Amino acid sequence: MHKILIVEGNLKEENQNFSSSGIQTHTQSLKDSLACFTKGLDIDVVNPSSDDDIDEKAKELNKYHGLIWGGSSLNIYNDTPEIRKQIHFMKECQKKVKNILAICWGMQVAVTAAGGEVKKSNGAHIGIANELTINDEGLKHPLYKDKKNNFNTPAFNFDEVVTLPNNGKCLASNKVNKIQSIYFEINNNKIWGLQYHPEITYQKMIQLIEFRKDRLIETRKVFNDYNEIDSHIAFIKNEISVSDNQQRMIELRNWLNSISKY
């Protein structure tokens, strides 16, 4: 049985808000998606921002076959104690864990910890990213085995990677984010990074939009009013009707297959 560590990126307060609104935490969504491919995982969960014993847990990272770092509503360029704790823990993970899958916020933390750069994007993905294209590097990489070369996918981000770490390679792009997925090695450990969310359903993305709709209008200013939000949700519902769940999650399957060698 493979031992996996899931790193929760959201602050404890945000997860409490999710739960009170009937929305799964990102960690639970990830567990459910992983269970579609295997029940043979021994999973631990940590939250570097709030776990008092995180330094002790960092000493035990060598025992994991792999680590998955999930999404968050945080912005990496905001210099808060909670974000600094996450970056510090990621640096420890990059020293000790052979296989890391870094999703959305997780990719941004991984890149920052390894010397790359993340900035606010000129555009945003609200529940869905359209027309991702796998490049030549991506077509050769096991991340995208059996994946369609062009695809839509669940996504929710306002920031993007603009500078890769040393030896980093971009694997896929779209019109909004030039870097949608990456691969790099550090300390002989392998990092697969995704800006989008193969582990989250479109149904949950709609819940997140409803949950954040006032912020999306008033703070993020990506919609003018509720009517625009309703139209966007209708667009995502149409994507649900034509999407294939196995294709949506295939990156998770491929990562699990990659760690089965260890």
GUMILO-616374 format. One line per 5 residues: number of its first residue (from 1); for each residue x, y, z of C-alpha. Coordinates in Angstrom, 3 decimals. Layout:
BEGIN
NUM) X/Y/Z; ...
This chain:
BEGIN
1) 0.000/0.000/0.000; 1.359/3.383/-1.000; 1.546/6.111/1.609; 0.411/9.530/0.343; 0.478/12.929/1.995
6) -2.169/15.477/1.023; -1.275/19.068/1.838; -4.301/21.301/2.390; -3.644/24.765/0.971; -6.666/26.615/2.269
11) -6.710/28.275/5.645; -8.751/26.554/8.340; -11.283/29.409/8.303; -11.927/29.012/4.568; -12.561/25.292/4.985
16) -14.982/26.033/7.810; -16.809/28.411/5.476; -16.937/25.667/2.834; -18.364/23.158/5.288; -21.004/25.543/6.619
21) -22.112/26.172/3.029; -22.310/22.473/2.173; -19.207/22.495/-0.045; -16.532/19.814/0.145; -13.040/20.890/1.126
26) -10.454/20.504/-1.623; -8.869/17.681/0.367; -12.109/15.696/0.397; -12.607/16.285/-3.320; -9.113/14.980/-3.919
31) -9.704/11.877/-1.788; -12.907/11.118/-3.701; -11.180/11.482/-7.067; -8.230/9.312/-6.054; -10.675/6.625/-4.914
36) -11.961/6.383/-8.492; -8.621/4.829/-9.434; -7.509/2.935/-6.343; -8.522/2.124/-2.786; -4.959/1.077/-1.967
41) -3.684/4.340/-0.524; -2.745/5.180/3.040; -3.460/8.919/3.185; -2.353/11.496/5.727; -3.380/15.171/5.622
46) -1.506/18.227/6.877; -2.145/21.961/6.823; 1.135/23.910/7.067; -0.677/27.157/7.860; -2.416/25.896/10.987
51) -0.855/22.627/12.222; 1.121/23.394/15.380; 3.291/20.314/14.884; 4.152/20.951/11.223; 7.922/21.075/11.913
56) 7.738/17.627/13.484; 5.730/16.332/10.538; 8.373/17.717/8.180; 10.920/15.394/9.775; 8.843/12.369/8.672
61) 8.388/13.274/5.005; 10.708/10.518/3.785; 8.078/7.889/4.625; 5.736/9.014/1.827; 5.741/7.544/-1.671
66) 4.133/10.720/-2.956; 2.588/14.040/-2.008; -0.301/16.025/-3.483; -0.563/19.730/-2.693; -4.005/21.145/-3.442
71) -5.683/24.452/-4.159; -6.284/27.551/-2.067; -7.891/30.987/-2.213; -4.571/32.558/-1.136; -2.268/34.653/-3.340
76) 1.383/33.655/-3.136; 2.724/37.228/-3.470; 0.951/38.315/-0.261; 3.634/38.046/2.401; 1.623/36.628/5.309
81) 2.837/34.276/8.057; 0.507/31.545/6.767; 1.922/31.764/3.248; 5.501/31.822/4.517; 4.775/28.631/6.476
86) 3.506/26.946/3.326; 6.544/27.962/1.278; 8.867/26.729/4.031; 7.074/23.383/4.217; 7.179/23.012/0.428
91) 10.958/23.487/0.517; 11.166/20.622/3.010; 8.927/18.487/0.799; 11.124/19.191/-2.213; 14.091/17.868/-0.274
96) 12.467/14.651/0.957; 9.539/13.497/-1.190; 10.338/11.744/-4.469; 7.035/12.453/-6.227; 5.016/15.647/-5.835
101) 1.811/16.525/-7.667; 1.177/20.249/-7.193; -2.296/21.458/-8.178; -3.202/25.131/-8.804; -2.076/26.888/-5.604
106) 0.172/23.899/-5.012; 1.965/24.537/-8.310; 2.402/28.191/-7.411; 3.906/27.276/-4.026; 6.178/24.665/-5.624
111) 7.444/27.132/-8.214; 8.025/29.876/-5.637; 9.859/27.532/-3.263; 12.125/26.407/-6.113; 13.059/29.924/-7.234
116) 10.442/30.630/-9.906; 7.907/33.446/-9.934; 4.126/33.835/-9.754; 2.204/37.023/-10.541; -1.378/38.183/-10.856
121) -2.685/37.069/-14.235; -4.120/39.441/-16.803; -7.060/37.057/-17.064; -8.819/34.552/-14.848; -10.464/31.149/-14.934
126) -13.762/30.995/-13.091; -14.810/27.362/-12.823; -13.475/26.334/-16.227; -10.396/26.738/-18.428; -11.002/26.447/-22.149
131) -8.890/25.134/-25.001; -5.764/23.925/-23.234; -3.207/22.624/-25.710; -0.524/20.088/-24.808; 2.810/21.105/-26.352
136) 5.578/18.867/-27.702; 7.154/18.509/-24.248; 3.804/17.578/-22.780; 3.069/14.997/-25.452; 6.254/13.181/-24.411
141) 5.527/13.379/-20.681; 3.701/10.605/-18.756; 1.437/13.241/-17.173; -0.582/13.315/-20.389; -0.660/9.642/-21.379
146) -4.041/9.022/-23.072; -5.104/12.668/-22.652; -6.695/14.474/-25.578; -4.269/17.037/-27.036; -6.801/19.846/-26.663
151) -9.211/19.964/-23.761; -11.338/21.996/-21.376; -10.983/21.464/-17.645; -12.198/22.689/-14.245; -10.099/25.641/-13.071
156) -10.311/28.592/-10.699; -7.356/30.979/-10.639; -6.419/34.637/-10.787; -2.630/34.175/-10.636; -0.156/32.410/-12.900
161) 3.403/31.137/-13.089; 5.506/33.568/-15.134; 9.010/32.206/-14.492; 9.802/28.508/-14.169; 12.432/27.128/-11.787
166) 15.753/26.017/-13.228; 15.264/23.035/-15.577; 11.499/23.534/-15.488; 9.467/22.705/-18.591; 6.036/23.955/-19.603
171) 3.801/21.108/-20.796; 0.533/22.845/-21.734; -0.939/26.321/-22.272; -4.063/28.229/-23.181; -4.890/31.827/-24.123
176) -5.244/32.942/-20.497; -2.181/31.261/-18.950; 0.911/30.528/-20.993; 1.970/28.006/-18.331; -0.842/25.569/-17.504
181) 1.258/22.596/-16.481; 4.909/21.994/-15.694; 7.552/19.473/-14.840; 10.814/20.013/-13.002; 13.222/18.167/-10.777
186) 14.806/19.461/-7.600; 17.065/17.522/-5.227; 16.476/14.495/-7.496; 12.753/14.685/-6.732; 10.050/15.008/-9.398
191) 7.430/17.757/-9.412; 4.411/17.602/-11.705; 2.426/20.841/-11.632; -1.070/21.722/-12.868; -2.657/25.166/-12.835
196) -6.089/23.599/-13.266; -8.118/21.114/-11.173; -8.591/17.568/-12.539; -9.689/16.490/-9.049; -12.652/18.875/-8.785
201) -15.951/18.350/-10.587; -17.684/21.063/-12.580; -20.606/20.706/-10.169; -18.362/21.764/-7.296; -16.981/24.614/-9.390
206) -20.533/25.910/-9.764; -20.937/25.693/-5.980; -17.738/27.711/-5.558; -18.961/30.371/-7.970; -22.234/30.660/-6.048
211) -20.317/30.771/-2.764; -17.987/33.525/-4.040; -20.388/35.442/-6.279; -20.308/38.690/-4.298; -16.498/38.616/-4.194
216) -16.389/37.887/-7.921; -18.460/41.012/-8.629; -17.312/43.457/-5.964; -13.701/42.481/-5.206; -12.408/40.476/-8.161
221) -14.552/42.440/-10.660; -14.672/39.588/-13.163; -18.465/39.859/-13.522; -20.655/42.959/-13.642; -23.744/41.438/-12.058
226) -25.576/38.244/-11.101; -26.962/37.838/-14.614; -23.451/37.467/-16.000; -22.703/34.875/-13.335; -25.870/32.955/-14.220
231) -24.854/32.936/-17.903; -21.402/31.669/-17.016; -22.853/28.900/-14.852; -25.097/27.886/-17.762; -21.983/27.634/-19.944
236) -20.333/25.323/-17.402; -23.481/23.196/-17.141; -23.294/22.689/-20.896; -19.694/21.518/-20.488; -20.887/18.967/-17.910
241) -23.210/17.488/-20.513; -20.358/16.820/-22.963; -17.411/16.117/-20.653; -15.975/12.741/-19.685; -15.015/12.268/-16.035
246) -12.253/9.769/-16.771; -10.648/12.179/-19.244; -11.026/15.006/-16.733; -9.109/13.081/-14.060; -6.574/11.263/-16.226
251) -3.647/13.287/-14.866; -4.395/11.857/-11.405; -4.382/8.329/-12.807; -1.088/8.932/-14.567; 0.548/10.345/-11.444
256) -0.645/7.378/-9.382; 0.796/5.044/-12.008; 4.111/6.881/-11.823; 4.462/6.361/-8.071; 3.515/2.685/-8.305
261) 7.152/2.054/-9.280; 8.326/3.066/-5.822
